[in-house]
């Protein structure tokens, strides 16, 4: 969120980070800074976007016929930091090549 120079990334009531389209200037800094690789850029709209959990009830999870996609409230989010650190290390190693 701090990477956005105009404050277009905000936290929703469901706890998800979301991009406010009217505020986004399309600079792509968030797509570079995101350690989770979940920020994307839409060339058609020239705006950043990401999954916003559909307000707390992700449509992909409820529509998945095989239940391969599920949504669960995480009580312990310690894994997030480990995931981000691992991804950042891989990106840095690739850049060093």
VOGU-3710 file (C-alpha; in Angstrom, 3 decimals, decimal comma):
1> xxxxxxxxxx> 0,000/0,000/0,000  2,862/2,367/0,689  4,186/1,875/-2,834  1,160/3,642/-4,320  2,009/7,329/-4,705  -1,660/8,367/-4,804  -3,063/6,047/-2,106  -5,223/4,056/-4,530  -4,718/0,768/-2,644  -7,071/0,581/0,307
11> xxxxxxxxxx> -8,306/-2,093/2,708  -11,940/-3,127/2,284  -14,394/-3,988/5,053  -13,696/-7,672/4,297  -10,004/-7,060/5,013  -8,854/-7,370/1,413  -6,587/-4,845/-0,243  -8,323/-3,300/-3,230  -7,434/-0,795/-5,936  -9,713/2,240/-6,160
21> xxxxxxxxxx> -10,032/2,655/-9,931  -10,845/6,370/-9,818  -7,639/7,035/-7,889  -5,240/4,722/-9,753  -2,943/6,574/-12,166  -1,550/3,391/-13,739  2,072/3,910/-12,715  2,568/0,139/-12,065  4,650/0,719/-8,924  2,383/-1,610/-6,938
31> xxxxxxxxxx> 2,919/-4,424/-9,453  6,662/-4,096/-8,941  6,562/-3,691/-5,158  4,058/-6,444/-4,297  6,000/-9,285/-2,637  3,123/-11,724/-3,260  2,864/-11,219/-7,032  -0,841/-10,454/-6,781  -0,926/-6,970/-8,277  -1,534/-6,814/-12,011
41> xxxxxxxxxx> -1,820/-4,152/-14,700  -4,648/-4,011/-17,224  -3,395/-2,483/-20,462  -6,953/-1,838/-21,673  -7,989/0,233/-18,661  -4,433/1,359/-17,843  -5,128/0,614/-14,169  -3,740/-1,782/-11,597  -6,001/-4,516/-10,256  -6,022/-7,530/-7,954
51> xxxxxxxxxx> -8,430/-10,004/-6,449  -10,619/-8,190/-3,938  -12,224/-11,385/-2,579  -15,572/-10,229/-4,014  -16,333/-8,474/-0,754  -15,683/-11,587/1,344  -17,434/-14,217/-0,763  -15,138/-14,984/-3,713  -17,186/-15,944/-6,771  -14,402/-18,213/-8,050
61> xxxxxxxxxx> -14,608/-20,343/-4,905  -18,385/-20,682/-4,958  -18,455/-21,384/-8,718  -15,683/-24,009/-8,769  -17,424/-27,332/-9,554  -14,589/-29,457/-8,149  -13,928/-27,312/-5,067  -10,317/-26,901/-6,191  -10,655/-23,244/-5,170  -11,807/-22,623/-1,620
71> xxxxxxxxxx> -11,959/-19,594/0,636  -11,228/-19,877/4,327  -10,689/-17,263/6,997  -7,093/-17,502/8,151  -6,661/-17,332/11,894  -2,898/-17,568/11,750  -1,313/-15,595/8,930  2,343/-16,369/9,815  2,817/-18,182/6,500  2,289/-14,928/4,583
81> xxxxxxxxxx> 5,595/-13,452/5,702  7,441/-16,660/4,830  5,817/-16,748/1,387  6,729/-13,126/0,677  10,321/-13,614/1,833  10,720/-16,730/-0,331  9,263/-15,004/-3,401  11,423/-11,928/-2,889  14,533/-14,115/-2,609  13,657/-15,896/-5,867
91> xxxxxxx> 13,071/-12,599/-7,695  16,373/-11,169/-6,433  18,215/-14,338/-7,464  16,738/-14,120/-10,955  17,668/-10,450/-11,243  21,240/-11,230/-10,185  21,724/-13,557/-13,165
//
